[in-house]
Amino acid sequence: MCLGVPGKIVETYDAGGLKMGKVDFGGVTREACLEYLPDAQIGDYTVIHVGFAITRLTEREAQETLAALQELVNVSEELGPEREGA
């Protein structure tokens, strides 16, 4: 399964001719390539997949997606380790 995670662009810069950025995922900041979204700006929300920004989101869409991901974590915790492989 592939998973794209929404985050907020907090910094943009050029690295070797590539548009790059720092993206905040709720307190955890990671570097991502922004080349696929050349108009991406600081403050934009984007989905990051394997280090690449692949689409832009509204803040509301990002928050809804993060809430859904958190719900998945909660369900996994409720099932416990004996159910994870089921």
Legacy VTK file of the C-alpha trace (Angstrom):
# vtk DataFile Version 3.0
C-alpha trace
ASCII
DATASET POLYDATA
POINTS 86 float
0.000 0.000 0.000
1.267 3.472 -0.844
0.541 6.393 1.394
0.708 10.101 0.705
0.693 12.323 3.770
-0.470 15.950 3.845
1.829 18.631 5.182
2.313 22.383 5.136
5.172 23.970 3.187
7.156 26.118 5.629
10.211 26.898 3.487
11.201 26.729 -0.180
14.668 26.782 -1.719
16.717 25.686 -4.725
18.991 22.651 -4.401
21.030 21.801 -7.469
18.437 23.292 -9.792
15.485 21.555 -8.121
12.719 23.365 -6.260
12.764 21.924 -2.755
10.959 22.672 0.452
10.632 21.895 4.102
7.223 20.478 4.912
5.679 20.360 8.386
3.692 17.239 9.236
2.159 18.338 12.525
5.429 19.172 14.237
7.758 16.907 12.265
9.549 18.691 9.411
10.958 16.864 6.396
12.533 17.876 3.107
10.506 17.299 -0.066
10.943 17.926 -3.771
8.449 20.503 -5.078
9.306 20.169 -8.782
5.944 18.579 -9.631
4.210 21.669 -8.166
6.258 24.582 -9.533
3.745 27.169 -8.221
3.825 25.791 -4.654
4.301 28.516 -2.049
5.082 28.738 1.638
1.833 28.127 3.507
0.396 25.749 0.896
-0.723 22.283 1.943
0.445 19.400 -0.198
0.431 15.620 -0.268
3.937 14.176 -0.007
4.635 10.714 -1.364
8.144 9.222 -1.153
9.649 12.681 -0.800
7.765 14.375 -3.642
4.916 16.873 -3.439
2.285 15.404 -5.756
-0.792 17.591 -5.284
-2.014 20.656 -3.442
-4.793 20.605 -0.837
-6.821 23.178 0.987
-6.145 23.431 4.699
-9.527 21.816 5.342
-8.740 18.849 3.071
-5.375 18.415 4.784
-6.944 18.471 8.266
-9.651 15.983 7.249
-7.028 13.632 5.799
-4.867 13.887 8.913
-7.907 13.138 11.089
-8.671 10.047 8.984
-5.071 8.851 9.300
-5.227 9.357 13.063
-8.426 7.293 13.170
-6.593 4.455 11.391
-3.874 4.589 14.040
-6.501 4.508 16.788
-8.238 1.481 15.249
-4.912 -0.319 14.899
-4.146 0.334 18.575
-7.595 -0.937 19.585
-7.117 -4.168 17.623
-3.778 -4.800 19.299
-0.746 -6.649 17.955
-2.484 -10.035 17.708
-4.874 -8.647 15.047
-2.375 -6.693 12.926
-1.566 -9.655 10.677
-5.185 -10.719 10.274
LINES 1 87
86 0 1 2 3 4 5 6 7 8 9 10 11 12 13 14 15 16 17 18 19 20 21 22 23 24 25 26 27 28 29 30 31 32 33 34 35 36 37 38 39 40 41 42 43 44 45 46 47 48 49 50 51 52 53 54 55 56 57 58 59 60 61 62 63 64 65 66 67 68 69 70 71 72 73 74 75 76 77 78 79 80 81 82 83 84 85
